[in-house]
Amino acid sequence: MAILRAEVPRQGVRTLNATVDIQTDAEAAFALLCEVEKWPVWLSLLKSAEVTGGAPLGPASEIALRTNIPGEAQQLFEVDRYVTNYQLSLVGAYSTRRRLDFRLERKTARCKLTVRIEYPAYGGKVALAYDAIGAGRKLSTQLEQSVVHFKHLAEYKRNAKDEILADF
């Protein structure tokens, strides 16, 4: 018998979560998710994103992100989990306390996207509480709006007859 447990929050790490149901299949949503250069279009936490080295996206690929998340202006992330049509997970190249995790769960004719972002909040419990009130609240709102924006892009691409968003 398997026992499922909620993930225990790590000490000094701020975690943001957002989930949305998408009226498209997991393959189409994952294909849009794998277009890293287009992440700033729908993920408002990012200023820019690119896969470095020119290799296709896959395990051990490096991705350079410019974010609004507290910390350095540009950060390198490495793909540590890549399961086609299910999961894309990035971990900070220089800090394992930074993580972006995208998961797609296949439903019948739709899928469910769950995005989790972790970043360090240095200074103990007081700094974690301060971050939750200040920047954390703004980032949480941006993340929730971003997954809704992703939902609309994924659904529009599936239903569109014309190619208005072909460049996105």
CORLINBEL-V897855 format. One record per backbone hydrogen bond with DSSP energy under -0.5 kcal/mol. NH is the residue of the N-H (numbers start at 1). CO is the residue of the C=O. E is the energy in kcal/mol with one decimal. If there is no record, write none. Layout:
# CORLINBEL-V897855
<<NH CO E> <NH CO E>>
This chain:
# CORLINBEL-V897855
<<4 2 -0.6> <13 10 -1.5> <14 119 -3.1> <16 117 -2.9> <18 115 -1.9> <20 113 -2.2> <22 111 -3.5> <24 22 -1.7> <29 25 -1.9> <30 26 -2.7> <31 27 -2.1> <32 28 -1.8> <33 29 -2.1> <34 30 -2.0> <35 32 -1.1> <36 34 -1.7> <38 35 -1.6> <39 36 -2.0> <41 38 -1.3> <42 38 -0.8> <42 39 -0.8> <43 39 -3.6> <44 42 -1.0> <46 43 -2.1> <47 66 -3.8> <48 66 -1.2> <50 64 -1.6> <52 50 -0.6> <52 62 -2.4> <54 51 -0.6> <55 52 -0.5> <60 79 -2.6> <61 58 -1.9> <62 52 -0.5> <63 77 -3.0> <64 50 -2.7> <65 63 -0.5> <65 75 -2.9> <66 48 -2.3> <67 65 -0.6> <67 73 -1.1> <68 45 -2.3> <75 65 -3.0> <77 63 -2.9> <78 91 -3.0> <79 61 -2.6> <80 78 -0.7> <80 89 -2.0> <81 89 -1.5> <83 87 -2.7> <84 82 -0.5> <86 83 -2.3> <87 83 -2.1> <88 102 -2.5> <89 81 -2.8> <90 100 -3.7> <91 78 -2.5> <92 95 -0.6> <92 98 -2.8> <93 76 -3.1> <98 95 -1.6> <99 97 -0.5> <99 118 -2.3> <100 90 -2.0> <101 116 -2.6> <102 88 -2.9> <103 114 -2.4> <104 86 -3.3> <105 112 -2.4> <106 104 -0.5> <107 110 -2.8> <111 22 -2.3> <112 105 -2.1> <113 20 -2.9> <114 103 -2.6> <115 18 -3.0> <116 101 -2.5> <117 16 -2.7> <118 99 -2.9> <119 14 -2.1> <121 12 -3.1> <127 123 -0.7> <128 124 -1.9> <129 125 -2.3> <130 126 -2.6> <131 127 -2.6> <132 128 -2.0> <133 129 -1.6> <134 130 -2.5> <136 131 -3.3> <137 131 -0.5> <137 134 -0.5> <138 134 -1.2> <139 135 -2.7> <140 136 -2.4> <141 137 -2.0> <142 138 -2.3> <143 139 -2.4> <144 140 -2.2> <145 141 -2.2> <146 142 -2.1> <147 143 -2.1> <148 144 -1.3> <149 145 -2.0> <150 146 -2.5> <151 147 -2.1> <152 148 -2.1> <153 149 -2.2> <154 150 -2.9> <155 151 -2.5> <156 152 -2.4> <157 153 -2.5> <158 154 -1.4> <159 155 -1.9> <160 156 -2.1> <166 163 -1.3> <168 165 -1.6>>
